[in-house]
Amino acid sequence: DTGVGMTKADLVNNLGTIAKSGTKSFMEALSAGADISMIGQFGVGFYSAYLVADKVEVHSKNNDAEQYIWTSRAGGSFTIQQDEDDEEVSRGTKIVLLLREDMTE
């Protein structure tokens, strides 16, 4: 998209903590009787990408910062580095899913 994009700190705060807080909150809500359709309200929807992807890359550029790439193979770990190898995002965010071998059909 061509929205405001994310800084390096935004990537850490928004993507790096979703798995911890969002998943826990979602599971607690389900245990309390919440409907599964509420998944997007807890930030867990983003992590559903790992149902089909081995690796997720988030390329993001905020007007006030350099372009960064957040990369994760799930499992709670991720890396963030300045994105110099990919095409420049003028502003906004691009998500790339590297599909699992059994999901390429």
Residue pairs with C-beta under 8 A, 6 or more apart in sequence:
1 92
1 93
2 90
2 91
2 92
3 91
3 92
3 93
4 62
4 63
4 91
4 92
5 60
5 61
5 62
5 63
5 65
5 89
5 91
5 92
5 93
6 14
6 58
6 60
6 62
6 68
6 93
7 62
7 64
7 65
7 68
8 65
8 66
8 68
8 80
10 60
10 62
11 58
11 60
11 68
11 70
11 80
12 80
15 46
15 58
15 70
15 72
15 78
16 70
16 78
18 43
18 44
18 46
18 47
19 47
19 76
20 76
21 43
22 42
22 43
22 44
22 47
23 42
23 44
23 47
25 42
26 34
26 38
26 39
26 42
26 44
29 38
29 42
30 36
39 45
39 48
47 74
49 56
49 95
49 97
50 56
50 74
52 97
52 99
52 100
52 103
53 97
53 98
53 99
53 100
53 103
54 73
54 98
54 99
54 100
55 71
55 72
55 73
55 97
55 98
56 71
56 72
56 73
56 74
56 95
56 96
56 97
56 98
57 69
57 70
57 71
57 95
57 96
57 98
58 69
58 70
58 71
58 93
58 94
58 95
58 96
59 67
59 68
59 69
59 83
59 86
59 89
59 93
59 94
59 95
59 96
60 67
60 68
60 69
60 70
60 89
60 92
60 93
60 94
61 67
61 68
61 88
61 89
61 90
61 91
61 92
61 93
62 91
63 91
66 82
66 83
67 82
67 83
67 84
67 88
67 89
68 80
68 81
68 82
68 83
69 80
69 81
69 82
69 83
69 86
70 78
70 79
70 80
71 78
71 79
71 80
71 81
72 78
72 79
